[in-house]
Amino acid sequence: MSQWNYKKAGVDIELADKFVKKIAHRAQILIKSEQVVEGIGGFAGVFRIPDHPNQMCIAATCDGVGTKLEIAQKTRKNSTVGIDLVAMCVNDLLCVGAKPLFFMDYLACGKLEIEVLEEVIEGIVEGCKSAHCALLGGETAEMPDMYREGEYDLAGFAIGEVAEKKIINGKLIEPGDIVIGLASSGLHSNGFSLVRKILKENHIDYNQEWEGKTLSSLLLEPTRIYVSLILPLLENCPPKGIAHITGGGILENLPRILPPDCDARIEKAAYPEMPIFSFLQKLGNVPEKEMWRVFNMGIGMVMIFDKTRIDEALEILSTRGEKAYLIGEIIPGNGKVILVDR
């Protein structure tokens, strides 16, 4: 049986990290240092509004849905990818403590198919409602020489606001802090290049039934939008750090907010396992560490709190019907994630 990993599927995480570092270095010449509060490399950029009486800042993100779109296009199920698009952007805004204000989209296609595009836009509208932000506009580009008929791509842009004194950047994280995880709805919008290769090699159709549902319905389950859960925390019990678990999984995303002298010790069995991940791991003979490096493994958002505020944070989440999981703690280290069995 072939052993699959993300690089073999065509995605090189290390190369992408090197590219981001090169961008960050070159972009320094364009940054007005007195106004850029959080620059390239974080979950969202933060820009200080000059002379604002309340020291307000603008936070901005952009993202896409990735090759999950291919499954939507092949199965003609396009109603949820718009939600994914909004989620990938607004969840990143939350990571710096920002409240989403508005969203804009860019849709490029080979040939305009009104019914398909209507489904996509309906998903975007639903996502914006869940994120409590306005849909301010967008752009639709028909490019027949760039995309084949039936193909389209999506990009989204979200803007939020945060007072400078309330920006969350992880700098206050210290040993003894507690790590909380919020469940994902499934794969969200990452790792699909690997998913598609695994299913293709095993000759599995997207419409095949598994666990009482079609695989396509499980794979296209939209990314959770965490705005209604996290905004009350930002107001009443702000975390020291927030990480949106996207491409790179917990292993790559949580270190983005850790101080250089701290590690995050994560218990792998601290929350219920989602069957879709074990199914893909077994089917693709994917090493366990690679699974944690590619997929969210059932946790879509991670927050770090002072241990004295854990009960308060859990209560706020509980009153909104959310069961949060205590998945680990911060220990002395050098800025990495350590996975442990319970």
Legacy VTK file of the C-alpha trace (Angstrom):
# vtk DataFile Version 3.0
C-alpha trace
ASCII
DATASET POLYDATA
POINTS 342 float
0.000 0.000 0.000
1.320 3.432 -0.921
2.134 5.771 1.966
0.795 9.260 1.336
1.897 12.603 2.699
1.175 16.229 1.795
4.363 16.712 -0.229
3.675 13.617 -2.310
0.180 14.988 -2.940
1.750 18.153 -4.365
1.817 20.537 -1.375
5.205 21.468 0.130
4.631 23.144 3.522
8.329 23.832 4.122
8.689 25.575 0.759
5.607 27.673 1.493
7.110 28.732 4.838
10.327 29.787 3.111
8.319 31.810 0.606
6.436 33.643 3.379
9.732 34.537 5.049
11.073 35.922 1.773
7.926 37.976 1.279
8.153 39.343 4.807
11.770 40.395 4.273
11.100 42.179 0.976
7.906 43.794 2.217
9.741 45.636 4.981
10.644 48.420 2.555
6.912 49.093 1.980
5.848 49.121 5.630
5.197 52.396 7.442
6.514 51.156 10.744
4.667 53.731 12.838
1.282 52.466 11.581
1.784 48.714 11.077
1.122 47.022 14.405
1.096 43.383 13.235
2.664 42.625 9.861
3.268 39.617 7.603
3.316 36.183 9.214
0.435 36.509 11.654
-3.131 35.362 11.172
-4.151 38.910 10.260
-2.374 42.174 9.569
-3.152 45.096 11.876
-2.864 48.733 10.824
-3.134 51.667 13.231
-5.591 54.379 12.181
-3.601 57.633 12.432
-4.779 60.079 15.113
-7.820 58.012 16.027
-9.135 59.243 19.414
-9.761 55.686 20.670
-6.537 54.210 19.219
-8.509 51.929 16.921
-6.813 49.678 14.414
-7.910 47.956 11.213
-7.292 44.219 10.909
-7.274 42.577 7.475
-7.110 39.062 6.057
-7.456 37.304 2.720
-7.812 33.608 1.927
-9.370 31.026 -0.357
-11.029 27.621 -0.189
-8.331 25.590 -1.936
-8.861 22.341 -3.810
-12.001 21.575 -1.831
-13.551 23.508 -4.725
-12.794 20.643 -7.098
-15.036 18.317 -5.099
-17.818 20.915 -5.098
-17.485 21.359 -8.853
-17.358 17.641 -9.672
-20.364 16.810 -7.504
-22.264 19.984 -8.493
-22.720 20.827 -4.810
-21.660 24.458 -4.571
-23.851 25.747 -1.753
-21.344 25.482 1.124
-18.016 26.671 -0.287
-19.089 30.300 0.126
-19.421 29.654 3.863
-15.906 28.189 3.807
-14.610 31.313 2.116
-16.021 33.645 4.754
-14.937 31.357 7.598
-11.319 31.159 6.467
-11.072 34.943 6.621
-13.149 35.981 9.630
-11.714 33.253 11.871
-8.262 34.695 11.184
-9.470 38.149 12.253
-10.527 36.715 15.605
-6.968 35.544 16.221
-5.778 39.135 16.709
-8.854 40.064 18.760
-10.644 41.858 15.923
-14.388 42.067 15.349
-15.281 41.413 11.673
-16.854 44.420 9.952
-17.205 43.551 6.281
-16.306 40.985 3.657
-15.588 41.095 -0.077
-15.184 38.256 -2.552
-13.442 37.579 -5.850
-14.793 34.841 -8.113
-13.004 33.807 -11.298
-14.441 31.294 -13.750
-14.075 29.957 -17.284
-17.710 30.508 -18.222
-20.476 32.131 -16.196
-23.016 29.571 -14.983
-25.669 31.596 -13.213
-27.145 28.753 -11.146
-23.721 27.691 -9.887
-22.664 31.224 -9.033
-25.959 31.877 -7.265
-25.303 28.868 -5.031
-21.814 30.134 -4.229
-23.044 33.641 -3.421
-25.849 32.262 -1.245
-23.169 30.496 0.787
-21.170 33.713 1.102
-24.275 35.554 2.308
-24.980 32.829 4.868
-21.370 32.988 6.040
-21.523 36.753 6.476
-24.714 36.411 8.511
-23.007 33.909 10.808
-20.007 36.234 11.127
-22.238 39.270 11.799
-20.451 41.234 9.087
-21.574 43.072 5.976
-21.037 41.780 2.455
-19.699 44.951 0.901
-19.224 43.790 -2.669
-16.907 41.775 -4.859
-15.704 40.995 -8.348
-16.657 38.276 -10.823
-14.211 37.605 -13.642
-14.969 35.429 -16.664
-11.670 34.136 -18.093
-12.206 31.315 -20.616
-8.509 30.992 -21.441
-7.571 30.575 -17.774
-10.268 28.187 -16.506
-12.059 25.315 -18.221
-15.839 25.350 -18.474
-17.325 24.419 -15.109
-14.261 25.539 -13.154
-14.095 28.503 -10.808
-11.886 29.811 -8.044
-12.652 31.910 -4.984
-10.796 34.441 -2.859
-12.115 36.420 0.071
-11.099 39.534 1.975
-12.261 40.493 5.460
-11.768 43.674 7.450
-12.218 44.044 11.200
-11.560 46.491 13.996
-9.709 46.198 17.286
-8.525 48.738 19.836
-4.749 48.730 19.975
-4.719 47.939 23.683
-6.908 44.867 23.034
-4.829 43.290 20.268
-4.076 39.615 20.932
-0.644 38.488 19.785
0.471 35.753 22.189
3.226 37.809 23.774
1.730 37.377 27.270
1.619 33.572 27.058
3.698 31.892 29.790
4.221 28.445 31.331
1.219 27.340 33.358
-1.351 28.735 30.937
-4.073 26.367 29.750
-4.907 25.458 26.138
-8.583 25.194 25.140
-9.818 23.704 21.862
-13.084 24.323 19.999
-14.309 21.471 17.817
-14.163 21.637 14.043
-17.053 20.489 11.866
-14.728 18.124 10.045
-11.954 18.753 7.531
-12.832 22.460 7.149
-10.913 23.800 4.108
-7.463 22.270 4.389
-5.685 19.112 3.341
-7.875 18.453 0.320
-4.987 17.929 -2.082
-4.059 14.934 0.066
-7.691 13.828 0.502
-8.303 13.816 -3.251
-5.131 11.807 -3.971
-6.023 9.203 -1.333
-9.547 8.735 -2.660
-8.408 8.674 -6.280
-5.751 6.019 -5.669
-8.309 3.845 -3.911
-10.894 4.358 -6.673
-13.443 5.804 -4.253
-16.232 7.921 -5.676
-17.308 11.082 -3.863
-20.914 9.871 -3.931
-20.078 6.610 -2.196
-21.870 6.125 1.125
-19.893 6.019 4.363
-21.141 6.280 7.937
-24.691 6.738 6.653
-23.842 9.716 4.443
-22.219 10.276 1.081
-18.525 11.078 1.247
-19.163 14.301 -0.657
-21.526 15.580 2.060
-18.917 14.846 4.733
-16.067 16.372 2.753
-18.076 19.484 1.861
-19.269 20.132 5.416
-18.517 23.875 5.735
-15.839 25.355 7.940
-17.174 26.517 11.297
-17.424 30.249 11.874
-16.433 30.991 15.477
-17.385 34.670 15.648
-20.450 34.309 17.898
-18.441 32.180 20.343
-15.245 34.207 20.527
-16.551 37.796 20.498
-18.093 37.384 24.001
-14.745 36.065 25.216
-12.927 39.052 23.736
-15.291 41.352 25.629
-15.366 39.590 28.984
-12.532 37.079 29.269
-9.921 37.681 26.540
-7.494 34.843 25.766
-3.751 35.445 25.722
-3.526 33.821 22.314
-5.807 32.459 19.576
-4.821 30.176 16.699
-7.042 29.227 13.764
-6.155 25.619 12.909
-5.935 25.574 9.121
-3.289 24.239 6.723
-0.408 22.867 8.773
-2.682 21.671 11.568
-2.001 22.294 15.235
1.693 21.510 14.735
2.221 24.454 12.381
-0.414 26.981 13.485
-0.144 26.989 17.270
3.597 27.885 17.215
2.675 31.077 15.314
1.427 32.582 18.589
3.871 30.994 21.049
6.689 33.023 22.619
10.144 31.617 21.767
10.612 30.262 25.302
7.322 28.342 25.497
6.045 25.009 24.181
2.448 23.812 23.993
1.938 20.327 25.405
-1.141 18.921 23.649
-2.960 15.747 24.699
-4.071 13.886 21.573
-6.946 12.094 23.336
-8.346 15.118 25.198
-11.374 15.363 22.901
-13.518 12.937 20.830
-11.952 11.564 17.657
-13.732 12.289 14.383
-14.043 9.113 12.264
-13.261 10.920 8.976
-9.648 11.444 10.036
-8.972 7.815 11.005
-10.700 6.738 7.771
-8.363 8.855 5.654
-5.286 7.874 7.664
-5.945 4.156 7.238
-6.989 4.431 3.600
-3.927 6.483 2.638
-1.483 4.825 5.041
-0.643 8.330 6.295
1.846 8.561 9.195
0.280 9.903 12.398
2.552 12.941 12.623
1.699 13.839 9.032
-2.015 13.705 9.892
-1.466 16.230 12.688
0.636 18.363 10.377
-1.949 18.492 7.560
-5.391 18.308 9.166
-7.090 20.018 12.107
-7.801 16.552 13.623
-11.102 17.750 15.056
-10.047 21.081 16.579
-10.736 24.205 14.514
-9.755 26.908 16.986
-7.268 26.959 19.866
-7.207 29.523 22.666
-4.739 30.006 25.514
-5.887 31.357 28.880
-4.376 32.124 32.246
-5.316 29.163 34.451
-7.207 31.482 36.829
-9.670 32.384 34.050
-10.398 28.923 32.678
-13.662 28.413 34.562
-14.920 31.825 33.439
-14.039 31.101 29.796
-15.694 27.669 29.878
-18.838 29.152 31.407
-19.116 31.813 28.694
-18.782 29.140 26.011
-21.198 26.803 27.783
-23.932 29.450 27.925
-23.709 29.550 24.113
-24.093 25.798 23.826
-20.422 25.110 23.143
-18.498 22.304 24.813
-14.857 23.374 24.857
-12.034 20.950 25.526
-9.013 21.335 27.801
-6.430 19.980 25.395
-3.132 20.987 26.961
-0.904 23.415 28.789
1.989 25.763 28.153
5.387 24.615 29.414
8.932 25.992 29.144
10.447 25.262 25.741
11.408 26.777 22.415
8.193 27.578 20.560
6.900 24.215 19.403
3.999 21.818 19.938
4.564 18.556 21.789
1.937 15.870 21.186
1.444 13.405 24.037
-0.844 10.497 24.814
-3.011 10.986 27.863
LINES 1 343
342 0 1 2 3 4 5 6 7 8 9 10 11 12 13 14 15 16 17 18 19 20 21 22 23 24 25 26 27 28 29 30 31 32 33 34 35 36 37 38 39 40 41 42 43 44 45 46 47 48 49 50 51 52 53 54 55 56 57 58 59 60 61 62 63 64 65 66 67 68 69 70 71 72 73 74 75 76 77 78 79 80 81 82 83 84 85 86 87 88 89 90 91 92 93 94 95 96 97 98 99 100 101 102 103 104 105 106 107 108 109 110 111 112 113 114 115 116 117 118 119 120 121 122 123 124 125 126 127 128 129 130 131 132 133 134 135 136 137 138 139 140 141 142 143 144 145 146 147 148 149 150 151 152 153 154 155 156 157 158 159 160 161 162 163 164 165 166 167 168 169 170 171 172 173 174 175 176 177 178 179 180 181 182 183 184 185 186 187 188 189 190 191 192 193 194 195 196 197 198 199 200 201 202 203 204 205 206 207 208 209 210 211 212 213 214 215 216 217 218 219 220 221 222 223 224 225 226 227 228 229 230 231 232 233 234 235 236 237 238 239 240 241 242 243 244 245 246 247 248 249 250 251 252 253 254 255 256 257 258 259 260 261 262 263 264 265 266 267 268 269 270 271 272 273 274 275 276 277 278 279 280 281 282 283 284 285 286 287 288 289 290 291 292 293 294 295 296 297 298 299 300 301 302 303 304 305 306 307 308 309 310 311 312 313 314 315 316 317 318 319 320 321 322 323 324 325 326 327 328 329 330 331 332 333 334 335 336 337 338 339 340 341
